[in-house]
Amino acid sequence: MDATKLVERYIETWNETDAQARGAAVAATWAEDAQYVDPLADVTGRDQIAALIGAVQEQAPGHVFRLLEDRVDAHHNVVRFAWELVPASGGESLAIGFDVAVTDDDGRIGSVLGFLDKAP
């Protein structure tokens, strides 16, 4: 597993604004029955994950996710990384978080547990 590439695809999925392209990105990156859980959301399945991403984009228009510190830490099938949600034009972060992803045997994300260090 190339953990850094997986996390980059994960972040790109959160930044995809086209619903159809986002659905394809989720299908390529997430397992069919994947689960995403953070303090504000608990969804299961690719459709719900894609819908959650779209809802977050609606709540924070003009913002993008980016990896913090370019540091991805991984062992076995577990990856952890920090991210921030910032204005696309630059500026102070709206949200900062730390995610732990577990991959399945195919290298797709099976679950993500998200923690928010800073929330709007």
C-alpha positions, -999 to 999 in steps of 0.1 A, spaced: 0 0 0 13 34 -9 -2 53 20 7 88 7 -9 82 -27 -40 69 -10 -43 99 12 -37 122 -18 -66 105 -36 -87 108 -4 -81 146 -2 -88 150 -40 -121 132 -35 -131 158 -8 -121 186 -32 -140 172 -62 -169 196 -68 -185 177 -97 -210 152 -83 -205 126 -110 -167 128 -109 -169 128 -71 -190 96 -72 -164 80 -95 -136 91 -72 -153 77 -41 -159 44 -60 -122 42 -69 -110 50 -34 -135 36 -9 -148 1 -4 -185 -4 -13 -196 -7 24 -171 18 38 -179 39 68 -169 75 77 -173 87 113 -164 120 129 -180 141 156 -205 156 131 -212 126 108 -217 89 107 -223 75 72 -220 41 55 -216 33 19 -202 51 -11 -234 70 -19 -237 84 16 -200 93 17 -203 111 -17 -234 129 -4 -216 139 28 -187 154 9 -211 174 -13 -229 187 18 -196 198 34 -187 216 1 -221 234 2 -215 245 38 -180 258 30 -181 271 -6 -147 282 -20 -128 261 5 -104 232 -2 -89 204 19 -52 200 20 -28 177 38 -10 192 67 27 188 71 29 165 41 32 137 67 14 104 63 21 78 89 11 42 82 16 6 92 -1 -26 81 -34 -14 67 -38 17 89 -30 53 79 -31 85 99 -28 121 87 -38 156 95 -56 180 72 -71 215 71 -99 232 53 -88 265 39 -101 291 14 -90 282 -21 -75 317 -25 -55 313 7 -60 324 42 -67 310 77 -81 275 81 -118 270 87 -113 235 101 -84 213 111 -86 176 116 -69 143 121 -81 111 103 -73 75 107 -82 53 77 -82 15 76 -79 -1 42 -94 -34 30 -76 -62 12 -80 -44 -22 -63 -12 -9 -95 8 -8 -106 27 23 -129 6 45 -133 31 73 -123 65 84 -124 78 120 -121 116 119 -112 139 147 -118 177 146 -92 199 162 -108 231 149 -144 233 136 -164 263 124 
